[in-house]
Amino acid sequence: MNVTRVFIHGLESSSQGTKGVYFQHRYPDMIVEDYPGSFDERMIKLNRLLSGEKDLILVGSSYGGLMASVFTCTNEERVTKLILLAPALNLEEFGPYLDKKIVVPVVVYHGKNDDVVPVAPVQDIARTVFANISYHVIDDDHSLHSNFPSLDWDTLLDSGGN
């Protein structure tokens, strides 16, 4: 399967943040863009950018995890896998999707020392909405500084790997 990989950065980050630069260097075919503005403006850009694309593997970090999750909830048939890094699913923008049952494979990494996005409520939300989820609470902070580079990205970004 020929997949399209996409990285969506967090609220105060950009394509030039640590994760964006990492993905651009390691996976040059990966779509890594900037998403400025309000949530609605960011989603308009994401939807425009991915218009016509399918077999998507989305990686969303924090607010980008919220964006990737909303995109998946509204375009499930186009998403092959969702990878979330400390996703901000506890924000009101995800409220309309709390009654969804998404079967796309979802892998979550969340730092147990996260002081930005609370682990317990987000884990509960994720387990309610995503039926096929692997949720990893790891010894790290919100940005996953310690673990991000050592995650098995080759496997994660493969359509079959977890």
HELIX and SHEET records of a PDB file:
HELIX    1   1 THR A   18  ARG A   26  1                                   9    
HELIX    2   2 PHE A   39  LEU A   49  1                                  11    
HELIX    3   3 TYR A   63  THR A   74  1                                  12    
HELIX    4   4 GLU A   76  ARG A   78  5                                   3    
HELIX    5   5 GLU A   92  TYR A   97  5                                   6    
HELIX    6   6 VAL A  119  VAL A  129  1                                  11    
HELIX    7   7 PHE A  148  SER A  150  5                                   3    
HELIX    8   8 TRP A  153  LEU A  156  1                                   4    
SHEET    1   A 6 ILE A  31  VAL A  32  0                                        
SHEET    2   A 6 THR A   4  ILE A   8  1                                        
SHEET    3   A 6 LEU A  56  SER A  61  1                                        
SHEET    4   A 6 VAL A  79  LEU A  85  1                                        
SHEET    5   A 6 VAL A 106  GLY A 111  1                                        
SHEET    6   A 6 ILE A 133  ILE A 138  1                                        
END                                                                             
